[in-house]
């Protein structure tokens, strides 16, 4: 029987209300966008937060294009 104090790998925060398995798609895209901007030497300003929020809500195919444009890769 597992130790009740041991964290379950599938649910590290039982009862926390947070989804398991990593961030939700929109959150993942937001983090990816920040990473892409940072890698390109672009530091988002506080005024850019709304734009990042909107860009993070697009589908994965569109988000891939945005990241490609920022990074200058094809």
VENSUL-V459872 format. One record per residue. N is the residue number from 1. RES is the residue in one small letter. SS is DSSP state (a for helix, b for strand, c for the rest). BURIAL is 1 if it has 16 or more other ideal C-beta (glycine too) atoms within 10 Angstrom, else 0. D_FIRST is the distance of its C-alpha to the first C-alpha in Angstrom with 2 decimals. Layout:
# VENSUL-V459872
n=N res=RES ss=SS burial=BURIAL d_first=D_FIRST
n=N res=RES ss=SS burial=BURIAL d_first=D_FIRST
This chain:
# VENSUL-V459872
n=1 res=x ss=c burial=0 d_first=0.00
n=2 res=x ss=c burial=0 d_first=3.82
n=3 res=x ss=c burial=0 d_first=6.60
n=4 res=x ss=c burial=0 d_first=8.68
n=5 res=x ss=c burial=0 d_first=11.67
n=6 res=x ss=c burial=0 d_first=10.98
n=7 res=x ss=c burial=0 d_first=13.32
n=8 res=x ss=b burial=0 d_first=12.63
n=9 res=x ss=c burial=0 d_first=15.35
n=10 res=x ss=c burial=0 d_first=16.58
n=11 res=x ss=b burial=0 d_first=16.91
n=12 res=x ss=c burial=0 d_first=17.56
n=13 res=x ss=c burial=0 d_first=19.16
n=14 res=x ss=c burial=0 d_first=17.44
n=15 res=x ss=c burial=0 d_first=20.19
n=16 res=x ss=c burial=0 d_first=22.87
n=17 res=x ss=c burial=0 d_first=24.84
n=18 res=x ss=c burial=0 d_first=25.21
n=19 res=x ss=c burial=0 d_first=24.90
n=20 res=x ss=c burial=0 d_first=22.35
n=21 res=x ss=c burial=0 d_first=23.64
n=22 res=x ss=c burial=0 d_first=26.40
n=23 res=x ss=c burial=0 d_first=29.58
n=24 res=x ss=c burial=0 d_first=31.42
n=25 res=x ss=a burial=0 d_first=34.44
n=26 res=x ss=a burial=0 d_first=37.00
n=27 res=x ss=a burial=0 d_first=35.15
n=28 res=x ss=a burial=0 d_first=34.65
n=29 res=x ss=a burial=1 d_first=38.38
n=30 res=x ss=a burial=1 d_first=39.32
n=31 res=x ss=a burial=0 d_first=37.44
n=32 res=x ss=a burial=1 d_first=38.99
n=33 res=x ss=a burial=1 d_first=42.39
n=34 res=x ss=a burial=0 d_first=42.14
n=35 res=x ss=a burial=0 d_first=41.16
n=36 res=x ss=a burial=1 d_first=44.04
n=37 res=x ss=a burial=1 d_first=46.51
n=38 res=x ss=a burial=0 d_first=45.45
n=39 res=x ss=a burial=0 d_first=45.78
n=40 res=x ss=c burial=0 d_first=49.24
n=41 res=x ss=c burial=0 d_first=50.21
n=42 res=x ss=c burial=0 d_first=50.34
n=43 res=x ss=c burial=0 d_first=49.02
n=44 res=x ss=c burial=0 d_first=48.62
n=45 res=x ss=c burial=0 d_first=50.50
n=46 res=x ss=a burial=0 d_first=49.31
n=47 res=x ss=a burial=0 d_first=51.77
n=48 res=x ss=a burial=0 d_first=49.98
n=49 res=x ss=a burial=0 d_first=46.69
n=50 res=x ss=a burial=0 d_first=47.89
n=51 res=x ss=a burial=0 d_first=48.98
n=52 res=x ss=a burial=0 d_first=45.62
n=53 res=x ss=a burial=0 d_first=43.90
n=54 res=x ss=a burial=0 d_first=46.25
n=55 res=x ss=a burial=1 d_first=45.92
n=56 res=x ss=a burial=1 d_first=42.11
n=57 res=x ss=c burial=0 d_first=42.36
n=58 res=x ss=c burial=0 d_first=44.14
n=59 res=x ss=c burial=0 d_first=42.58
n=60 res=x ss=a burial=0 d_first=41.12
n=61 res=x ss=a burial=0 d_first=44.32
n=62 res=x ss=a burial=0 d_first=46.52
n=63 res=x ss=a burial=1 d_first=44.20
n=64 res=x ss=a burial=0 d_first=44.43
n=65 res=x ss=a burial=0 d_first=48.22
n=66 res=x ss=a burial=1 d_first=48.21
n=67 res=x ss=a burial=1 d_first=46.17
n=68 res=x ss=a burial=0 d_first=48.53
n=69 res=x ss=a burial=0 d_first=51.56
n=70 res=x ss=a burial=0 d_first=50.29
n=71 res=x ss=a burial=0 d_first=49.45
n=72 res=x ss=c burial=0 d_first=52.71
n=73 res=x ss=c burial=0 d_first=51.13
n=74 res=x ss=c burial=0 d_first=51.95
